[in-house]
Amino acid sequence: MRASIGSGQSAPLDTNRLALVIGNSTYPDADSPLPQMTRDAEGLTNVLRNDGFLVDAFANATRLDMIRAIDHLRARVHFNSIVLVYFGGYGIQSAGQNFLIPVDAKIWNEEDVRRQGVSIDRILSQLKASGARVRLAVIEASWRNPFERRFRTYSHGLASIQTSENALILSSAAPGQIIEDPDELHGQLMAALLPQMDSSRRIEDVFNNTRNAVVSATRGRQIPVVSSTLTESVDLWPARSGAPASSVGSAASGRRE
């Protein structure tokens, strides 16, 4: 697979809590890099590992990388699993579904989006079918479609992400809304999310507080969406020792065998 992110675990593993983190920054065909996304992915990976999640994390993943990573995650899932999926990179909606775009995608029309992208709706459905008790997702992909000039017709922003029972989704912007690159170390969503993960215990509070922080920081120009069908209270770090989460560093490299 592509370069893995982060170092070894920094807290005892809880195999009931699984995460897949993908940050895609380099899109050769789009010629529009998103440098914050690999940094955002590393920052989230560090915090999740510090909280005892078993995390697979990858930078600049191809479609094959993403499919294999999802299959590997599904193989680990059991009936008591709490699973978190993060994707940072380009996302494009087509026919009411949202497709996460791998770095090797070559997209000229909406058919290419559906053929080469990876559906977030399908990922969540697969995790439910695999038996995951709780599904969590953070999707930082509401950037302007870098291929839009090639399309005859296209839609801006992402569509609403459909949630089944016991799921919680945090999207970086409202349906149809485009977020702008702030040219900062991290995207607005992750800059707000990481401190919340270090200060709040309930995951629903973390996501709601993150949304409010982004709205305040951008003066309403960016409004994340929290979609919840949770039927139980979910703690982010039930066995945490009280140590602060790892600080965010620069993206690490290294090949996964």
Secondary structure as a PSIPRED ss2 file (coil, helix, strand):
# PSIPRED VFORMAT (PSIPRED V4.0)

   1 M C   1.000  0.000  0.000
   2 R C   1.000  0.000  0.000
   3 A E   0.000  0.000  1.000
   4 S E   0.000  0.000  1.000
   5 I C   1.000  0.000  0.000
   6 G C   1.000  0.000  0.000
   7 S C   1.000  0.000  0.000
   8 G C   1.000  0.000  0.000
   9 Q C   1.000  0.000  0.000
  10 S C   1.000  0.000  0.000
  11 A C   1.000  0.000  0.000
  12 P C   1.000  0.000  0.000
  13 L C   1.000  0.000  0.000
  14 D C   1.000  0.000  0.000
  15 T C   1.000  0.000  0.000
  16 N C   1.000  0.000  0.000
  17 R E   0.000  0.000  1.000
  18 L E   0.000  0.000  1.000
  19 A E   0.000  0.000  1.000
  20 L E   0.000  0.000  1.000
  21 V E   0.000  0.000  1.000
  22 I E   0.000  0.000  1.000
  23 G E   0.000  0.000  1.000
  24 N C   1.000  0.000  0.000
  25 S C   1.000  0.000  0.000
  26 T C   1.000  0.000  0.000
  27 Y C   1.000  0.000  0.000
  28 P C   1.000  0.000  0.000
  29 D C   1.000  0.000  0.000
  30 A C   1.000  0.000  0.000
  31 D C   1.000  0.000  0.000
  32 S C   1.000  0.000  0.000
  33 P C   1.000  0.000  0.000
  34 L C   1.000  0.000  0.000
  35 P C   1.000  0.000  0.000
  36 Q H   0.000  1.000  0.000
  37 M H   0.000  1.000  0.000
  38 T H   0.000  1.000  0.000
  39 R H   0.000  1.000  0.000
  40 D H   0.000  1.000  0.000
  41 A H   0.000  1.000  0.000
  42 E H   0.000  1.000  0.000
  43 G H   0.000  1.000  0.000
  44 L H   0.000  1.000  0.000
  45 T H   0.000  1.000  0.000
  46 N H   0.000  1.000  0.000
  47 V H   0.000  1.000  0.000
  48 L H   0.000  1.000  0.000
  49 R H   0.000  1.000  0.000
  50 N H   0.000  1.000  0.000
  51 D C   1.000  0.000  0.000
  52 G C   1.000  0.000  0.000
  53 F C   1.000  0.000  0.000
  54 L E   0.000  0.000  1.000
  55 V E   0.000  0.000  1.000
  56 D E   0.000  0.000  1.000
  57 A E   0.000  0.000  1.000
  58 F E   0.000  0.000  1.000
  59 A E   0.000  0.000  1.000
  60 N C   1.000  0.000  0.000
  61 A C   1.000  0.000  0.000
  62 T C   1.000  0.000  0.000
  63 R H   0.000  1.000  0.000
  64 L H   0.000  1.000  0.000
  65 D H   0.000  1.000  0.000
  66 M H   0.000  1.000  0.000
  67 I H   0.000  1.000  0.000
  68 R H   0.000  1.000  0.000
  69 A H   0.000  1.000  0.000
  70 I H   0.000  1.000  0.000
  71 D H   0.000  1.000  0.000
  72 H H   0.000  1.000  0.000
  73 L H   0.000  1.000  0.000
  74 R H   0.000  1.000  0.000
  75 A H   0.000  1.000  0.000
  76 R H   0.000  1.000  0.000
  77 V C   1.000  0.000  0.000
  78 H C   1.000  0.000  0.000
  79 F C   1.000  0.000  0.000
  80 N C   1.000  0.000  0.000
  81 S C   1.000  0.000  0.000
  82 I E   0.000  0.000  1.000
  83 V E   0.000  0.000  1.000
  84 L E   0.000  0.000  1.000
  85 V E   0.000  0.000  1.000
  86 Y E   0.000  0.000  1.000
  87 F E   0.000  0.000  1.000
  88 G E   0.000  0.000  1.000
  89 G C   1.000  0.000  0.000
  90 Y C   1.000  0.000  0.000
  91 G E   0.000  0.000  1.000
  92 I E   0.000  0.000  1.000
  93 Q E   0.000  0.000  1.000
  94 S E   0.000  0.000  1.000
  95 A C   1.000  0.000  0.000
  96 G C   1.000  0.000  0.000
  97 Q E   0.000  0.000  1.000
  98 N E   0.000  0.000  1.000
  99 F E   0.000  0.000  1.000
 100 L E   0.000  0.000  1.000
 101 I C   1.000  0.000  0.000
 102 P C   1.000  0.000  0.000
 103 V C   1.000  0.000  0.000
 104 D C   1.000  0.000  0.000
 105 A C   1.000  0.000  0.000
 106 K C   1.000  0.000  0.000
 107 I C   1.000  0.000  0.000
 108 W C   1.000  0.000  0.000
 109 N C   1.000  0.000  0.000
 110 E H   0.000  1.000  0.000
 111 E H   0.000  1.000  0.000
 112 D H   0.000  1.000  0.000
 113 V H   0.000  1.000  0.000
 114 R H   0.000  1.000  0.000
 115 R H   0.000  1.000  0.000
 116 Q H   0.000  1.000  0.000
 117 G C   1.000  0.000  0.000
 118 V E   0.000  0.000  1.000
 119 S E   0.000  0.000  1.000
 120 I H   0.000  1.000  0.000
 121 D H   0.000  1.000  0.000
 122 R H   0.000  1.000  0.000
 123 I H   0.000  1.000  0.000
 124 L H   0.000  1.000  0.000
 125 S H   0.000  1.000  0.000
 126 Q H   0.000  1.000  0.000
 127 L H   0.000  1.000  0.000
 128 K H   0.000  1.000  0.000
 129 A H   0.000  1.000  0.000
 130 S C   1.000  0.000  0.000
 131 G C   1.000  0.000  0.000
 132 A C   1.000  0.000  0.000
 133 R C   1.000  0.000  0.000
 134 V E   0.000  0.000  1.000
 135 R E   0.000  0.000  1.000
 136 L E   0.000  0.000  1.000
 137 A E   0.000  0.000  1.000
 138 V E   0.000  0.000  1.000
 139 I E   0.000  0.000  1.000
 140 E E   0.000  0.000  1.000
 141 A C   1.000  0.000  0.000
 142 S C   1.000  0.000  0.000
 143 W C   1.000  0.000  0.000
 144 R C   1.000  0.000  0.000
 145 N C   1.000  0.000  0.000
 146 P C   1.000  0.000  0.000
 147 F C   1.000  0.000  0.000
 148 E H   0.000  1.000  0.000
 149 R H   0.000  1.000  0.000
 150 R H   0.000  1.000  0.000
 151 F C   1.000  0.000  0.000
 152 R C   1.000  0.000  0.000
 153 T C   1.000  0.000  0.000
 154 Y C   1.000  0.000  0.000
 155 S C   1.000  0.000  0.000
 156 H C   1.000  0.000  0.000
 157 G C   1.000  0.000  0.000
 158 L C   1.000  0.000  0.000
 159 A C   1.000  0.000  0.000
 160 S C   1.000  0.000  0.000
 161 I C   1.000  0.000  0.000
 162 Q C   1.000  0.000  0.000
 163 T C   1.000  0.000  0.000
 164 S C   1.000  0.000  0.000
 165 E C   1.000  0.000  0.000
 166 N C   1.000  0.000  0.000
 167 A E   0.000  0.000  1.000
 168 L E   0.000  0.000  1.000
 169 I E   0.000  0.000  1.000
 170 L E   0.000  0.000  1.000
 171 S E   0.000  0.000  1.000
 172 S C   1.000  0.000  0.000
 173 A C   1.000  0.000  0.000
 174 A C   1.000  0.000  0.000
 175 P C   1.000  0.000  0.000
 176 G C   1.000  0.000  0.000
 177 Q C   1.000  0.000  0.000
 178 I C   1.000  0.000  0.000
 179 I C   1.000  0.000  0.000
 180 E C   1.000  0.000  0.000
 181 D C   1.000  0.000  0.000
 182 P C   1.000  0.000  0.000
 183 D C   1.000  0.000  0.000
 184 E C   1.000  0.000  0.000
 185 L C   1.000  0.000  0.000
 186 H C   1.000  0.000  0.000
 187 G C   1.000  0.000  0.000
 188 Q H   0.000  1.000  0.000
 189 L H   0.000  1.000  0.000
 190 M H   0.000  1.000  0.000
 191 A H   0.000  1.000  0.000
 192 A H   0.000  1.000  0.000
 193 L H   0.000  1.000  0.000
 194 L H   0.000  1.000  0.000
 195 P H   0.000  1.000  0.000
 196 Q H   0.000  1.000  0.000
 197 M H   0.000  1.000  0.000
 198 D H   0.000  1.000  0.000
 199 S H   0.000  1.000  0.000
 200 S C   1.000  0.000  0.000
 201 R C   1.000  0.000  0.000
 202 R E   0.000  0.000  1.000
 203 I H   0.000  1.000  0.000
 204 E H   0.000  1.000  0.000
 205 D H   0.000  1.000  0.000
 206 V H   0.000  1.000  0.000
 207 F H   0.000  1.000  0.000
 208 N H   0.000  1.000  0.000
 209 N H   0.000  1.000  0.000
 210 T H   0.000  1.000  0.000
 211 R H   0.000  1.000  0.000
 212 N H   0.000  1.000  0.000
 213 A H   0.000  1.000  0.000
 214 V H   0.000  1.000  0.000
 215 V H   0.000  1.000  0.000
 216 S H   0.000  1.000  0.000
 217 A H   0.000  1.000  0.000
 218 T C   1.000  0.000  0.000
 219 R C   1.000  0.000  0.000
 220 G C   1.000  0.000  0.000
 221 R C   1.000  0.000  0.000
 222 Q C   1.000  0.000  0.000
 223 I C   1.000  0.000  0.000
 224 P C   1.000  0.000  0.000
 225 V E   0.000  0.000  1.000
 226 V E   0.000  0.000  1.000
 227 S E   0.000  0.000  1.000
 228 S E   0.000  0.000  1.000
 229 T C   1.000  0.000  0.000
 230 L C   1.000  0.000  0.000
 231 T C   1.000  0.000  0.000
 232 E C   1.000  0.000  0.000
 233 S C   1.000  0.000  0.000
 234 V C   1.000  0.000  0.000
 235 D E   0.000  0.000  1.000
 236 L C   1.000  0.000  0.000
 237 W C   1.000  0.000  0.000
 238 P C   1.000  0.000  0.000
 239 A C   1.000  0.000  0.000
 240 R C   1.000  0.000  0.000
 241 S C   1.000  0.000  0.000
 242 G C   1.000  0.000  0.000
 243 A C   1.000  0.000  0.000
 244 P C   1.000  0.000  0.000
 245 A C   1.000  0.000  0.000
 246 S C   1.000  0.000  0.000
 247 S C   1.000  0.000  0.000
 248 V C   1.000  0.000  0.000
 249 G C   1.000  0.000  0.000
 250 S C   1.000  0.000  0.000
 251 A C   1.000  0.000  0.000
 252 A C   1.000  0.000  0.000
 253 S C   1.000  0.000  0.000
 254 G C   1.000  0.000  0.000
 255 R E   0.000  0.000  1.000
 256 R C   1.000  0.000  0.000
 257 E C   1.000  0.000  0.000
